[in-house]
């Protein structure tokens, strides 16, 4: 527990201090955000705000993870390192996207195909590695089953199909986080809540682990390295929370695709490794709602030959065009996120409690 709290505190401190330094460097070099002309006109005032702040989040999480293990003199685990690998790998794809926007002075970065290729390379390598490194009980970081609150026994997949499933999960959450990052502090605050929730999930799984409990029963959890996953989760939560100090409205810096894709990678990796892939749809329900708004908008536009379901998608921009203040939208969406987190954690705990009866 000491290392978990230490990682959260170091992650928080890392972005609180590191982001201020990053803002100075980015402003000095003129690395500012370019704004789409077809978006809400209120966003034009944000043109030139430093971007690529996700570098600080990623760096803070890596340093927090390393120092927490070093200070407590505990070895890192395969699961923890693989989560950092996915977060960093997708963050690098996002960095390439952000860099092109800045260097070419435009609001569009990587071509869609190039971005997909980058995500696919990172995702496939992560999926393959996730089925390696069995522990003493033969548990690998990922399992070949689709999961909700734990592995669903009748949804066991062949390895090749399990790799595809993991890629779908990664692509879904990385793009969901990317779509949610549209207003000052929205994605950062929501991610803080979700990662903190997963720290609790992992702590509970660690306390009820089949590998450590004296009696192996149906309610224990077959998860590899739940304690270290809790450490990574809280490091991510702390880093996002510290970044929110600078990213809250009016934002002094944006995380860019560097941060949003990295956060999405963290969501995906934690859901896969904790055997709660479908539960993440509830806990991270805000990200799901915003993503569905885009899917519905595109589908409705094509089905009706040009009509729009929302004034603009993602959903947060629809409310902007209705005249809601940006800070009002962010706070109300945070409330929705908090309700989703509470519901997800309630379902997670209720399943364990009912199983004891």
Legacy VTK file of the C-alpha trace (Angstrom):
# vtk DataFile Version 3.0
C-alpha trace
ASCII
DATASET POLYDATA
POINTS 357 float
0.000 0.000 0.000
2.865 2.382 0.757
4.251 2.059 -2.777
0.775 2.617 -4.269
0.236 5.860 -2.347
3.798 6.918 -3.094
3.252 6.441 -6.840
0.057 8.512 -6.729
1.773 11.331 -4.851
4.807 11.330 -7.142
2.589 11.317 -10.232
0.682 14.319 -8.869
3.850 16.195 -7.963
5.435 15.359 -11.306
2.727 17.023 -13.388
2.150 19.910 -10.974
5.794 20.960 -11.280
6.664 19.506 -14.667
3.755 21.096 -16.529
4.789 24.582 -15.453
8.239 23.980 -16.894
6.741 22.473 -20.066
4.530 25.528 -20.597
7.593 27.793 -20.549
9.462 25.633 -23.057
6.486 25.230 -25.395
5.615 28.936 -25.338
9.250 29.905 -25.948
9.367 27.681 -29.032
5.928 28.670 -30.278
4.458 25.176 -30.043
0.821 26.247 -29.879
-2.493 24.611 -30.741
-4.188 25.230 -34.091
-7.996 25.364 -33.970
-10.440 23.973 -36.544
-12.328 26.697 -38.389
-15.531 24.612 -38.440
-15.656 24.214 -34.656
-17.317 26.479 -32.077
-16.167 30.069 -32.598
-15.407 30.423 -28.870
-12.481 28.042 -29.391
-10.676 30.521 -31.655
-9.463 32.359 -28.563
-7.528 29.195 -27.643
-5.368 29.393 -30.747
-1.697 29.348 -29.773
-2.202 27.693 -26.372
0.719 25.287 -25.768
-0.062 21.685 -26.658
1.628 18.254 -26.357
1.278 18.446 -22.568
0.655 14.709 -22.581
4.442 14.322 -22.596
4.455 15.529 -18.991
1.710 13.073 -17.975
3.554 10.121 -19.524
6.891 11.192 -18.060
5.405 11.721 -14.593
3.783 8.266 -14.595
7.000 6.526 -15.678
9.102 8.371 -13.097
6.500 7.797 -10.354
6.387 4.070 -11.144
10.178 3.749 -11.135
10.730 5.797 -7.959
7.936 4.042 -6.051
9.593 0.696 -6.735
13.061 2.046 -6.032
12.131 3.718 -2.743
10.252 0.671 -1.458
12.865 -1.645 -2.987
10.258 -3.796 -4.724
10.700 -5.269 -8.209
8.535 -4.092 -11.113
6.173 -6.598 -12.687
5.391 -7.668 -16.232
1.846 -6.300 -15.958
2.955 -2.884 -14.745
5.635 -2.528 -17.409
3.225 -3.590 -20.159
0.695 -0.939 -19.101
3.457 1.677 -19.305
4.460 0.271 -22.701
0.961 0.758 -24.123
0.567 4.207 -22.567
3.947 5.335 -23.918
3.549 3.674 -27.323
0.193 5.275 -28.039
1.494 8.528 -26.597
4.281 8.496 -29.195
1.720 8.012 -31.967
-0.160 11.005 -30.587
3.082 12.990 -30.330
3.755 12.409 -34.035
0.245 13.682 -34.767
0.715 16.773 -32.592
4.154 17.510 -34.032
2.850 17.509 -37.605
0.095 19.938 -36.606
2.636 22.298 -35.071
5.391 21.999 -37.671
2.982 22.392 -40.612
0.809 25.009 -38.870
-2.498 23.207 -39.400
-5.262 21.623 -37.306
-4.869 18.186 -38.928
-1.919 15.962 -38.088
-1.165 12.423 -39.223
-3.114 10.959 -42.095
-5.848 8.620 -40.857
-4.125 5.551 -42.284
-0.804 6.438 -40.680
-2.434 6.952 -37.296
-4.224 3.606 -37.573
-0.997 1.852 -38.561
0.804 3.335 -35.566
-1.976 2.277 -33.200
-2.073 -1.192 -34.785
1.682 -1.773 -34.408
1.615 -0.771 -30.743
-1.616 -2.686 -30.121
-0.532 -5.947 -31.756
2.828 -5.992 -29.996
1.124 -5.242 -26.670
-1.448 -8.016 -27.217
1.187 -10.614 -28.090
3.380 -9.673 -25.131
0.348 -9.778 -22.820
0.053 -13.540 -23.328
3.673 -14.081 -22.266
5.276 -13.927 -18.794
3.198 -16.460 -16.799
3.644 -16.267 -13.029
3.999 -19.170 -10.594
0.318 -20.023 -11.035
0.580 -19.836 -14.819
-1.398 -16.586 -15.016
-0.400 -14.242 -17.848
-1.165 -10.479 -17.772
-4.035 -10.916 -20.264
-6.416 -13.825 -20.679
-7.975 -15.220 -23.845
-11.504 -14.699 -22.520
-13.830 -11.737 -22.858
-14.489 -10.392 -19.367
-17.037 -8.389 -17.408
-16.396 -8.591 -13.654
-14.023 -11.496 -14.252
-13.417 -13.828 -17.214
-16.626 -15.084 -18.847
-16.065 -18.848 -19.068
-18.202 -19.387 -22.172
-16.444 -16.572 -24.067
-12.999 -18.165 -24.245
-11.330 -17.153 -27.528
-8.556 -18.756 -29.546
-5.343 -16.757 -29.146
-5.477 -15.197 -32.605
-9.029 -13.968 -31.977
-8.089 -12.798 -28.483
-5.323 -10.649 -30.026
-7.885 -9.083 -32.373
-10.252 -8.496 -29.433
-7.498 -6.725 -27.480
-6.741 -4.553 -30.518
-10.424 -3.590 -30.724
-10.426 -2.667 -27.024
-7.285 -0.557 -27.452
-8.540 1.222 -30.576
-11.914 1.892 -28.944
-10.598 3.459 -25.745
-7.748 5.412 -27.345
-10.180 7.016 -29.776
-12.802 7.514 -27.045
-10.294 9.458 -24.937
-9.280 11.438 -28.009
-12.894 12.443 -28.709
-13.514 13.363 -25.057
-10.552 15.757 -25.032
-12.467 18.680 -26.529
-12.977 21.118 -23.647
-10.598 22.475 -21.002
-10.113 19.866 -18.288
-12.901 17.534 -19.446
-10.859 14.459 -20.361
-8.255 15.085 -17.649
-10.801 15.276 -14.844
-12.796 12.303 -16.115
-9.644 10.197 -16.510
-8.603 11.046 -12.940
-11.854 9.583 -11.617
-11.673 6.438 -13.756
-8.031 5.706 -12.923
-8.700 6.273 -9.212
-11.603 3.825 -9.456
-9.327 1.238 -11.014
-6.819 1.722 -8.213
-9.617 0.626 -5.838
-10.541 -2.303 -8.107
-6.932 -3.468 -8.187
-6.446 -3.086 -4.436
-9.569 -5.187 -3.869
-8.400 -7.818 -6.362
-5.019 -7.887 -4.649
-6.642 -8.478 -1.253
-8.871 -11.200 -2.723
-6.299 -12.744 -5.061
-6.511 -16.490 -5.661
-2.715 -16.558 -5.581
-2.462 -15.228 -2.022
-5.683 -16.165 -0.196
-5.568 -19.265 1.965
-8.783 -20.624 0.467
-9.264 -20.533 -3.298
-12.971 -20.039 -3.962
-15.211 -18.764 -6.722
-14.991 -15.178 -5.463
-11.215 -14.783 -5.551
-9.583 -13.163 -8.580
-7.177 -14.781 -11.028
-5.329 -11.598 -11.956
-1.581 -11.257 -12.409
0.110 -8.519 -10.348
-3.012 -6.681 -9.061
-0.927 -4.775 -6.515
1.343 -3.345 -9.196
-1.644 -2.537 -11.392
-3.038 -0.519 -8.475
0.283 1.331 -8.334
0.118 2.205 -12.042
-3.554 3.178 -11.769
-2.927 5.637 -8.952
0.165 7.026 -10.696
-2.026 7.727 -13.741
-4.754 9.249 -11.557
-2.248 11.442 -9.733
-0.570 12.582 -12.960
-3.903 13.490 -14.564
-5.028 15.307 -11.408
-1.829 17.337 -11.249
-2.100 18.215 -14.943
-5.677 19.397 -14.345
-4.270 22.326 -12.308
-2.927 23.756 -15.563
-5.508 22.268 -17.958
-8.659 23.520 -16.180
-10.528 26.409 -17.813
-8.987 28.638 -18.983
-6.363 26.072 -19.952
-2.721 27.123 -19.893
-1.802 23.978 -21.814
-3.507 21.180 -23.745
-2.561 17.512 -23.484
-2.951 17.047 -27.250
-3.230 13.662 -28.923
-0.050 12.773 -27.012
-2.015 12.748 -23.793
-5.427 11.594 -24.983
-4.120 8.516 -26.806
-1.902 7.666 -23.827
-4.859 7.953 -21.436
-6.934 5.762 -23.741
-4.134 3.203 -23.700
-4.168 3.234 -19.904
-7.925 2.642 -19.836
-7.632 -0.252 -22.284
-4.673 -1.932 -20.563
-6.247 -1.770 -17.105
-9.564 -3.182 -18.320
-7.766 -6.060 -20.059
-5.399 -6.939 -17.224
-8.044 -6.729 -14.479
-10.471 -8.935 -16.470
-13.066 -6.121 -16.518
-13.207 -5.176 -20.195
-17.001 -4.804 -20.317
-17.184 -3.209 -16.847
-15.016 -0.395 -18.214
-17.980 0.544 -20.428
-19.816 1.484 -17.225
-16.983 2.967 -15.158
-15.765 5.044 -18.128
-19.357 5.629 -19.241
-18.770 9.308 -20.050
-16.138 8.375 -22.641
-18.603 5.860 -24.099
-21.459 8.391 -24.289
-19.290 10.938 -26.078
-18.031 8.324 -28.549
-21.571 7.086 -29.249
-22.619 10.665 -30.028
-20.107 10.701 -32.882
-21.208 7.275 -34.147
-24.878 8.342 -34.057
-24.120 11.654 -35.751
-22.275 9.995 -38.625
-24.867 7.228 -38.980
-27.798 9.664 -38.929
-26.053 11.993 -41.386
-25.582 9.176 -43.884
-29.033 7.652 -43.363
-30.849 10.976 -43.824
-28.549 12.260 -46.600
-27.200 15.295 -44.837
-29.340 15.903 -41.738
-27.707 16.142 -38.313
-28.840 14.549 -35.058
-26.736 16.964 -32.987
-25.657 20.487 -33.803
-22.098 19.176 -33.662
-20.331 16.049 -32.457
-18.721 15.065 -30.118
-21.566 15.746 -27.684
-19.822 18.443 -25.644
-19.732 20.719 -28.698
-23.481 20.247 -29.225
-24.105 21.856 -25.842
-21.617 24.619 -26.622
-23.628 25.522 -29.712
-26.784 25.481 -27.585
-25.218 28.298 -25.593
-23.979 26.465 -22.499
-20.830 27.904 -20.924
-17.765 25.694 -21.315
-17.173 25.368 -17.580
-20.849 24.390 -17.077
-20.542 21.574 -19.613
-17.303 20.318 -18.079
-18.635 20.241 -14.514
-21.894 18.550 -15.522
-20.031 15.975 -17.579
-17.738 15.361 -14.590
-20.860 14.704 -12.501
-22.025 12.171 -15.090
-18.575 10.566 -15.005
-18.691 10.357 -11.220
-22.094 8.661 -11.343
-20.784 6.142 -13.900
-17.743 5.424 -11.722
-19.941 4.929 -8.643
-22.292 2.621 -10.548
-19.422 0.542 -11.921
-17.727 0.167 -8.547
-21.069 -0.713 -6.979
-21.645 -3.484 -9.510
-18.097 -4.760 -9.021
-18.485 -4.987 -5.245
-22.068 -6.288 -5.364
-21.010 -9.256 -7.527
-18.416 -10.273 -4.938
-20.863 -9.821 -2.041
-23.675 -11.791 -3.680
-21.258 -14.600 -4.474
-20.556 -15.076 -0.777
-24.212 -15.807 0.010
LINES 1 358
357 0 1 2 3 4 5 6 7 8 9 10 11 12 13 14 15 16 17 18 19 20 21 22 23 24 25 26 27 28 29 30 31 32 33 34 35 36 37 38 39 40 41 42 43 44 45 46 47 48 49 50 51 52 53 54 55 56 57 58 59 60 61 62 63 64 65 66 67 68 69 70 71 72 73 74 75 76 77 78 79 80 81 82 83 84 85 86 87 88 89 90 91 92 93 94 95 96 97 98 99 100 101 102 103 104 105 106 107 108 109 110 111 112 113 114 115 116 117 118 119 120 121 122 123 124 125 126 127 128 129 130 131 132 133 134 135 136 137 138 139 140 141 142 143 144 145 146 147 148 149 150 151 152 153 154 155 156 157 158 159 160 161 162 163 164 165 166 167 168 169 170 171 172 173 174 175 176 177 178 179 180 181 182 183 184 185 186 187 188 189 190 191 192 193 194 195 196 197 198 199 200 201 202 203 204 205 206 207 208 209 210 211 212 213 214 215 216 217 218 219 220 221 222 223 224 225 226 227 228 229 230 231 232 233 234 235 236 237 238 239 240 241 242 243 244 245 246 247 248 249 250 251 252 253 254 255 256 257 258 259 260 261 262 263 264 265 266 267 268 269 270 271 272 273 274 275 276 277 278 279 280 281 282 283 284 285 286 287 288 289 290 291 292 293 294 295 296 297 298 299 300 301 302 303 304 305 306 307 308 309 310 311 312 313 314 315 316 317 318 319 320 321 322 323 324 325 326 327 328 329 330 331 332 333 334 335 336 337 338 339 340 341 342 343 344 345 346 347 348 349 350 351 352 353 354 355 356
